Amino acid sequence: MRDHRKLRAFELADQLVMSVYSATRTFPKDEMFGLTSQLRRASVSVASNIVEGCARNSQADFVRFLDMAFGSIREVEYQLTIARRFEYTSGETAERLASQADETARVLAGLIRSLRSSS
């Protein structure tokens, strides 16, 4: 079993969850069950899939959960662009979130590539 807490991808995903929750507190109330919920759930899904993958016994299962995490980070990136276009976040906050999501995606993609090439 792997320890998810030792993975840089998990650290970044966890930090992104905290940032997304903080930023979405200021979203319009009528988005509570819309974009706010979707963005929060997608960000939590990234970290959660990394954790669940680490708990799996086979490397193939681990990579499969990392693939799901990667799909979720791409969802987050898109949803952040929606929030920015509707001006639910300031330019500075939008840039910070986009940068965090991008770094998380890059590190996660690197981990997936590395695991696939080693098998």
DSSP file (Angstrom, degrees, kcal/mol; ACC not computed):
  #  RESIDUE AA STRUCTURE BP1 BP2  ACC     N-H-->O    O-->H-N    N-H-->O    O-->H-N    TCO  KAPPA ALPHA  PHI   PSI    X-CA   Y-CA   Z-CA
    1    1 A M              0   0    0      0, 0.0     2,-0.3     0, 0.0    54,-0.2   0.000 360.0 360.0 360.0 142.4    0.0    0.0    0.0
    2    2 A R        -     0   0    0     52,-2.0     2,-0.8    54,-0.3     3,-0.1  -0.654 360.0-125.1 -96.9 153.6    1.2    3.5   -0.8
    3    3 A D    >   -     0   0    0     -2,-0.3     3,-2.0     1,-0.2     4,-0.2  -0.873  15.2-161.3 -99.6 107.5    1.0    6.5    1.5
    4    4 A H  G >  S+     0   0    0     -2,-0.8     3,-1.7     1,-0.3     6,-0.3   0.786  86.0  69.0 -58.9 -28.0   -0.9    9.2   -0.4
    5    5 A R  G 3  S+     0   0    0      1,-0.3    -1,-0.3     5,-0.1     6,-0.0   0.664  93.6  58.1 -67.7 -14.9    0.5   11.8    2.0
    6    6 A K  G <  S+     0   0    0     -3,-2.0     2,-0.5     4,-0.0    -1,-0.3   0.467  86.5  95.8 -92.1  -2.6    4.0   11.3    0.4
    7    7 A L    <>  -     0   0    0     -3,-1.7     4,-2.1    -4,-0.2     3,-0.2  -0.773  64.9-150.2 -94.4 128.5    2.8   12.2   -3.1
    8    8 A R  H  > S+     0   0    0     -2,-0.5     4,-2.5     1,-0.2     5,-0.2   0.872  99.6  60.1 -59.9 -37.4    3.4   15.7   -4.4
    9    9 A A  H  > S+     0   0    0      1,-0.2     4,-2.2     2,-0.2    -1,-0.2   0.899 106.1  46.6 -59.4 -40.7    0.3   15.2   -6.6
   10   10 A F  H  > S+     0   0    0     -6,-0.3     4,-3.0    -3,-0.2     5,-0.2   0.930 109.7  53.2 -67.8 -44.4   -1.8   14.7   -3.4
   11   11 A E  H  X S+     0   0    0     -4,-2.1     4,-2.2     1,-0.2    -2,-0.2   0.922 112.8  44.6 -55.2 -46.0   -0.3   17.7   -1.6
   12   12 A L  H  X S+     0   0    0     -4,-2.5     4,-2.3     2,-0.2    -1,-0.2   0.907 113.2  50.0 -66.1 -42.6   -1.2   19.9   -4.5
   13   13 A A  H  X S+     0   0    0     -4,-2.2     4,-2.1    -5,-0.2    34,-0.2   0.903 111.0  50.0 -62.7 -41.2   -4.7   18.4   -4.9
   14   14 A D  H  X S+     0   0    0     -4,-3.0     4,-1.9     2,-0.2    -1,-0.2   0.911 110.3  49.2 -64.3 -43.4   -5.4   18.9   -1.2
   15   15 A Q  H  X S+     0   0    0     -4,-2.2     4,-2.2    -5,-0.2    -1,-0.2   0.885 109.1  53.9 -62.7 -38.2   -4.2   22.5   -1.4
   16   16 A L  H  X S+     0   0    0     -4,-2.3     4,-3.0     2,-0.2     5,-0.2   0.903 104.4  54.6 -63.9 -41.0   -6.5   23.1   -4.4
   17   17 A V  H  X S+     0   0    0     -4,-2.1     4,-2.6     1,-0.2     5,-0.2   0.943 109.4  47.5 -56.1 -48.6   -9.5   21.8   -2.5
   18   18 A M  H  X S+     0   0    0     -4,-1.9     4,-2.0     1,-0.2    -1,-0.2   0.904 113.9  47.2 -61.3 -41.8   -8.9   24.3    0.3
   19   19 A S  H  X S+     0   0    0     -4,-2.2     4,-2.7     2,-0.2    -1,-0.2   0.898 111.6  50.3 -66.9 -41.2   -8.4   27.1   -2.2
   20   20 A V  H  X S+     0   0    0     -4,-3.0     4,-2.6     2,-0.2    -2,-0.2   0.928 110.8  48.8 -64.5 -45.2  -11.6   26.2   -4.1
   21   21 A Y  H  X S+     0   0    0     -4,-2.6     4,-0.6    -5,-0.2    -1,-0.2   0.916 113.6  47.6 -61.2 -42.0  -13.7   26.0   -1.0
   22   22 A S  H >< S+     0   0    0     -4,-2.0     3,-0.8    -5,-0.2     4,-0.3   0.935 114.5  45.3 -63.5 -47.0  -12.4   29.4    0.1
   23   23 A A  H >< S+     0   0    0     -4,-2.7     3,-1.2     1,-0.2    -2,-0.2   0.859 108.2  56.3 -67.0 -36.3  -13.0   31.0   -3.3
   24   24 A T  H >< S+     0   0    0     -4,-2.6     3,-1.2     1,-0.3    -1,-0.2   0.594  84.8  82.1 -77.8  -8.2  -16.4   29.6   -3.8
   25   25 A R  T << S+     0   0    0     -3,-0.8    -1,-0.3    -4,-0.6    -2,-0.2   0.802  94.6  47.7 -61.1 -26.7  -17.7   31.1   -0.5
   26   26 A T  T <  S+     0   0    0     -3,-1.2    -1,-0.2    -4,-0.3    -2,-0.2   0.413  85.2 115.2 -96.8   1.8  -18.2   34.4   -2.4
   27   27 A F  S <  S-     0   0    0     -3,-1.2     5,-0.1     1,-0.1    61,-0.0  -0.327  83.5 -81.0 -66.0 155.1  -20.0   32.8   -5.4
   28   28 A P    >   -     0   0    0      0, 0.0     3,-2.0     0, 0.0     4,-0.2  -0.242  36.3-122.1 -57.1 145.6  -23.6   34.0   -5.8
   29   29 A K  G >  S+     0   0    0      1,-0.3     3,-1.7     2,-0.2     4,-0.2   0.811 110.6  64.5 -60.5 -30.7  -26.1   32.1   -3.6
   30   30 A D  G 3  S+     0   0    0      1,-0.3    -1,-0.3     2,-0.1     3,-0.2   0.564  97.4  57.7 -73.6  -3.8  -28.0   31.0   -6.7
   31   31 A E  G X >S+     0   0    0     -3,-2.0     3,-1.7     1,-0.1     5,-1.5   0.401  73.6 103.9 -97.9   0.3  -24.9   29.0   -7.7
   32   32 A M  T < 5S+     0   0    0     -3,-1.7     5,-0.3     1,-0.3    -1,-0.1   0.862  93.3  30.0 -51.7 -41.3  -24.9   27.0   -4.4
   33   33 A F  T 3 5S+     0   0    0     -4,-0.2    -1,-0.3    -3,-0.2    -2,-0.1   0.294 127.7  46.6-102.3   8.9  -26.3   23.9   -6.1
   34   34 A G  T <>5S-     0   0    0     -3,-1.7     4,-2.6     3,-0.0     5,-0.2   0.397 124.6  -6.4-111.4-113.0  -24.8   24.7   -9.5
   35   35 A L  H  >5S+     0   0    0      1,-0.2     4,-2.8     2,-0.2     5,-0.3   0.856 130.1  56.7 -62.5 -38.3  -21.2   25.8  -10.2
   36   36 A T  H  ><S+     0   0    0     -5,-1.5     4,-2.2     1,-0.2    -1,-0.2   0.956 112.7  41.2 -57.5 -51.0  -20.2   26.1   -6.5
   37   37 A S  H  > S+     0   0    0     -6,-0.8     4,-2.8    -5,-0.3     5,-0.2   0.918 115.9  49.7 -63.8 -45.6  -21.2   22.5   -5.8
   38   38 A Q  H  X S+     0   0    0     -4,-2.6     4,-2.6     1,-0.2     5,-0.2   0.922 112.3  47.1 -60.9 -45.6  -19.7   21.1   -9.1
   39   39 A L  H  X S+     0   0    0     -4,-2.8     4,-2.1     2,-0.2    -1,-0.2   0.902 114.1  47.2 -65.4 -42.3  -16.4   22.9   -8.6
   40   40 A R  H  X S+     0   0    0     -4,-2.2     4,-2.3    -5,-0.3     5,-0.2   0.937 114.1  46.8 -64.3 -46.5  -16.1   21.7   -5.0
   41   41 A R  H  X S+     0   0    0     -4,-2.8     4,-2.1     1,-0.2    -2,-0.2   0.895 112.2  50.1 -64.8 -40.0  -17.0   18.1   -5.8
   42   42 A A  H  X S+     0   0    0     -4,-2.6     4,-1.4    -5,-0.2    -1,-0.2   0.904 111.4  48.3 -66.0 -40.2  -14.6   18.0   -8.8
   43   43 A S  H  X S+     0   0    0     -4,-2.1     4,-1.4     1,-0.2     3,-0.2   0.915 112.5  47.9 -67.2 -40.9  -11.7   19.3   -6.7
   44   44 A V  H  X S+     0   0    0     -4,-2.3     4,-2.9     1,-0.2    -1,-0.2   0.864 106.5  59.8 -64.6 -34.7  -12.4   16.9   -3.9
   45   45 A S  H  X S+     0   0    0     -4,-2.1     4,-2.5    -5,-0.2     5,-0.2   0.856  99.5  56.5 -62.2 -36.1  -12.6   14.1   -6.5
   46   46 A V  H  X S+     0   0    0     -4,-1.4     4,-1.6    -3,-0.2    -1,-0.2   0.982 114.4  36.9 -59.2 -57.3   -9.0   14.8   -7.6
   47   47 A A  H  X S+     0   0    0     -4,-1.4     4,-2.3   -34,-0.2    -2,-0.2   0.900 116.4  53.7 -63.2 -42.0   -7.6   14.3   -4.1
   48   48 A S  H  X S+     0   0    0     -4,-2.9     4,-2.9     1,-0.2    -1,-0.2   0.883 106.9  50.7 -63.6 -39.7  -10.0   11.5   -3.2
   49   49 A N  H  X S+     0   0    0     -4,-2.5     4,-2.4     2,-0.2    -1,-0.2   0.853 109.1  51.7 -68.6 -33.7   -9.1    9.4   -6.3
   50   50 A I  H  X S+     0   0    0     -4,-1.6     4,-2.1    -5,-0.2    -2,-0.2   0.941 112.3  46.8 -63.9 -45.9   -5.4    9.8   -5.5
   51   51 A V  H  X S+     0   0    0     -4,-2.3     4,-1.1     1,-0.2    -2,-0.2   0.939 114.1  46.6 -60.7 -48.2   -6.1    8.5   -2.0
   52   52 A E  H >< S+     0   0    0     -4,-2.9     3,-0.5     1,-0.2     4,-0.5   0.902 110.6  52.9 -64.5 -39.9   -8.3    5.6   -3.2
   53   53 A G  H >< S+     0   0    0     -4,-2.4     3,-1.3     1,-0.2    -1,-0.2   0.892 105.0  55.3 -60.6 -39.7   -5.7    4.6   -5.8
   54   54 A C  H 3< S+     0   0    0     -4,-2.1   -52,-2.0     1,-0.3    -1,-0.2   0.786 103.2  56.7 -63.3 -27.1   -3.0    4.5   -3.2
   55   55 A A  T << S+     0   0    0     -4,-1.1    -1,-0.3    -3,-0.5    -2,-0.2   0.573  88.1  98.7 -81.9  -9.4   -5.1    2.1   -1.2
   56   56 A R  S <  S-     0   0    0     -3,-1.3   -54,-0.3    -4,-0.5     6,-0.0  -0.476  70.3-138.7 -80.9 152.1   -5.3   -0.4   -4.1
   57   57 A N  S    S+     0   0    0     -2,-0.1     2,-0.3   -56,-0.1    -1,-0.1   0.836  78.8  62.5 -80.5 -34.4   -3.0   -3.4   -4.3
   58   58 A S  S  > S-     0   0    0      1,-0.1     4,-2.1   -57,-0.0     5,-0.1  -0.651  74.1-134.1 -99.3 151.8   -2.1   -3.4   -8.0
   59   59 A Q  H  > S+     0   0    0     -2,-0.3     4,-2.8     1,-0.2     5,-0.2   0.853 107.7  59.4 -66.4 -34.1   -0.3   -0.7   -9.9
   60   60 A A  H  > S+     0   0    0      2,-0.2     4,-2.0     1,-0.2    -1,-0.2   0.914 107.5  45.3 -61.9 -42.5   -2.8   -1.0  -12.7
   61   61 A D  H  > S+     0   0    0      2,-0.2     4,-2.2     1,-0.2     5,-0.2   0.908 111.1  53.9 -65.8 -41.5   -5.6   -0.1  -10.2
   62   62 A F  H  X S+     0   0    0     -4,-2.1     4,-2.0     1,-0.2    -2,-0.2   0.941 110.7  45.7 -56.6 -49.3   -3.5    2.8   -8.9
   63   63 A V  H  X S+     0   0    0     -4,-2.8     4,-2.5     1,-0.2    -1,-0.2   0.875 108.6  57.0 -64.0 -37.6   -3.0    4.2  -12.4
   64   64 A R  H  X S+     0   0    0     -4,-2.0     4,-1.7     1,-0.2    -1,-0.2   0.911 109.2  45.2 -61.5 -41.9   -6.7    3.8  -13.1
   65   65 A F  H  X S+     0   0    0     -4,-2.2     4,-2.3     2,-0.2    -1,-0.2   0.853 110.6  53.8 -70.6 -33.7   -7.6    5.9  -10.1
   66   66 A L  H  X S+     0   0    0     -4,-2.0     4,-2.4    -5,-0.2    -2,-0.2   0.885 105.8  54.2 -65.5 -36.7   -4.9    8.5  -11.1
   67   67 A D  H  X S+     0   0    0     -4,-2.5     4,-2.1     2,-0.2    -2,-0.2   0.905 108.5  48.5 -60.8 -41.1   -6.5    8.6  -14.5
   68   68 A M  H  X S+     0   0    0     -4,-1.7     4,-2.1     2,-0.2    -2,-0.2   0.901 110.1  51.7 -65.9 -39.7   -9.9    9.4  -12.9
   69   69 A A  H  X S+     0   0    0     -4,-2.3     4,-2.2     1,-0.2    -2,-0.2   0.897 108.2  52.4 -61.5 -39.8   -8.2   12.1  -10.8
   70   70 A F  H  X S+     0   0    0     -4,-2.4     4,-1.8     1,-0.2    -2,-0.2   0.900 107.4  51.2 -64.6 -40.4   -6.7   13.6  -14.0
   71   71 A G  H  X S+     0   0    0     -4,-2.1     4,-1.7     1,-0.2    -1,-0.2   0.900 110.2  50.5 -61.4 -39.7  -10.1   13.7  -15.5
   72   72 A S  H  X S+     0   0    0     -4,-2.1     4,-2.4     2,-0.2    -2,-0.2   0.867 106.4  53.4 -68.1 -36.6  -11.4   15.5  -12.5
   73   73 A I  H  X S+     0   0    0     -4,-2.2     4,-2.4     1,-0.2    -1,-0.2   0.873 107.3  52.3 -68.0 -33.4   -8.6   18.1  -12.5
   74   74 A R  H  X S+     0   0    0     -4,-1.8     4,-2.1     2,-0.2    -1,-0.2   0.884 107.8  52.2 -66.7 -36.7   -9.5   18.9  -16.1
   75   75 A E  H  X S+     0   0    0     -4,-1.7     4,-2.9     2,-0.2     5,-0.2   0.937 108.9  50.4 -59.5 -46.8  -13.1   19.4  -15.0
   76   76 A V  H  X S+     0   0    0     -4,-2.4     4,-2.4     1,-0.2    -2,-0.2   0.922 107.9  52.9 -58.1 -45.6  -11.9   21.8  -12.3
   77   77 A E  H  X S+     0   0    0     -4,-2.4     4,-1.3     1,-0.2    -1,-0.2   0.923 112.5  44.4 -58.8 -44.3   -9.8   23.7  -14.9
   78   78 A Y  H  X S+     0   0    0     -4,-2.1     4,-1.7     1,-0.2     3,-0.4   0.934 112.1  51.2 -65.3 -45.7  -12.9   24.1  -17.1
   79   79 A Q  H  X S+     0   0    0     -4,-2.9     4,-2.3     1,-0.3    -1,-0.2   0.842 106.1  56.3 -62.9 -33.0  -15.2   25.1  -14.3
   80   80 A L  H  X S+     0   0    0     -4,-2.4     4,-2.1    -5,-0.2    -1,-0.3   0.857 103.9  53.5 -65.8 -34.3  -12.7   27.7  -13.1
   81   81 A T  H  X S+     0   0    0     -4,-1.3     4,-2.4    -3,-0.4    -2,-0.2   0.877 108.1  50.6 -68.1 -34.9  -12.9   29.3  -16.6
   82   82 A I  H  X S+     0   0    0     -4,-1.7     4,-2.1     2,-0.2    -2,-0.2   0.945 109.9  49.7 -63.9 -47.4  -16.6   29.5  -16.3
   83   83 A A  H  <>S+     0   0    0     -4,-2.3     5,-3.0     1,-0.2     6,-0.7   0.882 112.4  48.3 -59.4 -38.8  -16.3   31.1  -12.9
   84   84 A R  H ><5S+     0   0    0     -4,-2.1     3,-1.3     3,-0.2    -1,-0.2   0.924 109.3  51.4 -68.9 -43.4  -13.9   33.6  -14.3
   85   85 A R  H 3<5S+     0   0    0     -4,-2.4    -2,-0.2     1,-0.3    -1,-0.2   0.836 112.0  46.8 -65.1 -31.8  -16.1   34.5  -17.3
   86   86 A F  T 3<5S-     0   0    0     -4,-2.1    -1,-0.3    -5,-0.2    -2,-0.2   0.462 113.8-123.3 -85.0  -1.0  -19.0   35.1  -15.0
   87   87 A E  T < 5 +     0   0    0     -3,-1.3    -3,-0.2    -4,-0.2    -2,-0.1   0.864  65.9 141.2  61.1  39.5  -16.7   37.2  -12.8
   88   88 A Y      < +     0   0    0     -5,-3.0     2,-0.3    -6,-0.2    -4,-0.2   0.656  68.9  41.5 -80.6 -17.0  -17.5   35.1   -9.7
   89   89 A T  S    S-     0   0    0     -6,-0.7     2,-0.0    -9,-0.1   -65,-0.0  -0.922  92.3-107.6-126.3 154.2  -13.8   35.5   -8.8
   90   90 A S     >  -     0   0    0     -2,-0.3     4,-2.8     1,-0.1     5,-0.2  -0.334  37.5-107.1 -70.2 162.2  -11.4   38.4   -9.0
   91   91 A G  H  > S+     0   0    0      1,-0.2     4,-2.2     2,-0.2     5,-0.2   0.894 120.9  50.5 -57.4 -41.4   -8.7   38.3  -11.6
   92   92 A E  H  > S+     0   0    0      2,-0.2     4,-2.2     1,-0.2    -1,-0.2   0.918 112.3  45.3 -64.9 -45.1   -6.1   37.6   -9.0
   93   93 A T  H  > S+     0   0    0      2,-0.2     4,-2.7     1,-0.2     5,-0.2   0.912 112.3  51.9 -65.5 -42.5   -8.0   34.8   -7.4
   94   94 A A  H  X S+     0   0    0     -4,-2.8     4,-2.5     1,-0.2    -2,-0.2   0.909 110.8  48.0 -61.1 -42.4   -8.8   33.3  -10.8
   95   95 A E  H  X S+     0   0    0     -4,-2.2     4,-2.4    -5,-0.2    -1,-0.2   0.913 112.0  49.3 -64.8 -42.8   -5.2   33.3  -11.8
   96   96 A R  H  X S+     0   0    0     -4,-2.2     4,-2.4     2,-0.2    -2,-0.2   0.925 113.7  45.5 -63.1 -45.6   -4.1   31.7   -8.5
   97   97 A L  H  X S+     0   0    0     -4,-2.7     4,-2.7     2,-0.2     5,-0.2   0.914 112.9  50.2 -64.6 -42.9   -6.7   29.0   -8.8
   98   98 A A  H  X S+     0   0    0     -4,-2.5     4,-2.5    -5,-0.2    -1,-0.2   0.894 111.2  49.5 -62.5 -39.6   -5.8   28.4  -12.5
   99   99 A S  H  X S+     0   0    0     -4,-2.4     4,-2.5     2,-0.2    -2,-0.2   0.912 111.5  48.3 -66.0 -42.9   -2.1   28.2  -11.6
  100  100 A Q  H  X S+     0   0    0     -4,-2.4     4,-2.3     2,-0.2    -2,-0.2   0.925 113.3  47.5 -62.3 -44.6   -2.8   25.7   -8.8
  101  101 A A  H  X S+     0   0    0     -4,-2.7     4,-2.5     2,-0.2    -2,-0.2   0.906 112.0  50.5 -64.4 -41.6   -5.0   23.5  -11.0
  102  102 A D  H  X S+     0   0    0     -4,-2.5     4,-2.6    -5,-0.2    -2,-0.2   0.928 111.2  47.3 -63.5 -45.5   -2.4   23.6  -13.8
  103  103 A E  H  X S+     0   0    0     -4,-2.5     4,-2.5     1,-0.2     5,-0.2   0.909 112.0  50.7 -63.2 -40.8    0.5   22.6  -11.5
  104  104 A T  H  X S+     0   0    0     -4,-2.3     4,-2.5    -5,-0.2    -2,-0.2   0.928 111.5  48.2 -61.1 -45.2   -1.7   19.8  -10.0
  105  105 A A  H  X S+     0   0    0     -4,-2.5     4,-2.7     2,-0.2    -2,-0.2   0.910 112.0  49.2 -62.4 -43.3   -2.5   18.5  -13.5
  106  106 A R  H  X S+     0   0    0     -4,-2.6     4,-2.2     2,-0.2    -2,-0.2   0.923 113.7  44.8 -64.6 -44.3    1.2   18.7  -14.6
  107  107 A V  H  X S+     0   0    0     -4,-2.5     4,-2.2     2,-0.2    -2,-0.2   0.910 114.8  49.0 -66.4 -41.7    2.4   16.8  -11.6
  108  108 A L  H  X S+     0   0    0     -4,-2.5     4,-2.5    -5,-0.2    -2,-0.2   0.916 110.8  49.9 -64.0 -43.6   -0.4   14.2  -11.8
  109  109 A A  H  X S+     0   0    0     -4,-2.7     4,-2.7     1,-0.2    -1,-0.2   0.899 110.2  51.4 -62.0 -40.7    0.3   13.7  -15.5
  110  110 A G  H  X S+     0   0    0     -4,-2.2     4,-2.5     2,-0.2    -1,-0.2   0.898 109.5  49.7 -62.4 -41.5    4.0   13.2  -14.8
  111  111 A L  H  X S+     0   0    0     -4,-2.2     4,-2.5     2,-0.2    -2,-0.2   0.926 111.9  48.1 -63.2 -45.4    3.2   10.6  -12.1
  112  112 A I  H  X S+     0   0    0     -4,-2.5     4,-2.4     2,-0.2     5,-0.2   0.934 112.5  48.8 -61.4 -46.7    0.9    8.7  -14.5
  113  113 A R  H  X S+     0   0    0     -4,-2.7     4,-2.3     1,-0.2    -1,-0.2   0.923 111.4  50.1 -58.3 -45.5    3.5    8.8  -17.3
  114  114 A S  H  X S+     0   0    0     -4,-2.5     4,-1.3     1,-0.2    -1,-0.2   0.911 111.9  46.8 -61.5 -44.6    6.2    7.6  -14.9
  115  115 A L  H  X S+     0   0    0     -4,-2.5     4,-0.6     1,-0.2    -1,-0.2   0.875 112.3  50.4 -66.9 -37.3    4.1    4.7  -13.6
  116  116 A R  H >< S+     0   0    0     -4,-2.4     3,-0.6     1,-0.2    -2,-0.2   0.881 110.5  48.9 -69.0 -37.0    3.1    3.6  -17.1
  117  117 A S  H 3< S+     0   0    0     -4,-2.3    -1,-0.2     1,-0.2    -2,-0.2   0.755 108.4  54.6 -75.5 -22.0    6.6    3.6  -18.4
  118  118 A S  H 3<        0   0    0     -4,-1.3    -1,-0.2     1,-0.2    -2,-0.2   0.607 360.0 360.0 -85.6 -11.1    7.8    1.5  -15.4
  119  119 A S    <<        0   0    0     -4,-0.6    -1,-0.2    -3,-0.6    -2,-0.2   0.473 360.0 360.0 -98.9 360.0    5.3   -1.2  -16.0
